[in-house]
Amino acid sequence: MAEGKGRGYVIDALRSARMVMENDSYELVVKHAISLGKDTDTTACIPGGIAGIRGGVAAIPDRWRKQLRGQEIFQPLLDRLLSYSLG
């Protein structure tokens, strides 16, 4: 498997995401993606989103969620979204 290098180029960003998704925890996925350097926001955004889908909101460390700005804006929307039944 080709290794990702943390560049923003689409193919490399996807390779990087695939590579870091081998970590089990959301935090390790994001930290590993950032540690690749270069275009860290793009590189961490893709696997961070996938890891969030895989683990749910609860997988994101509380200490990270508590520091987010604008919680009064997104929290009601998030609560509504999470209240919907998929069945």
Secondary structure as GFF3:
##gff-version 3
##sequence-region A 1 87
A	DSSP	alpha_helix	10	20	.	.	.	ID=ss1
A	DSSP	alpha_helix	26	35	.	.	.	ID=ss2
A	DSSP	alpha_helix	40	55	.	.	.	ID=ss3
A	DSSP	three_ten_helix	57	59	.	.	.	ID=ss4
A	DSSP	alpha_helix	62	65	.	.	.	ID=ss5
A	DSSP	alpha_helix	71	83	.	.	.	ID=ss6
###
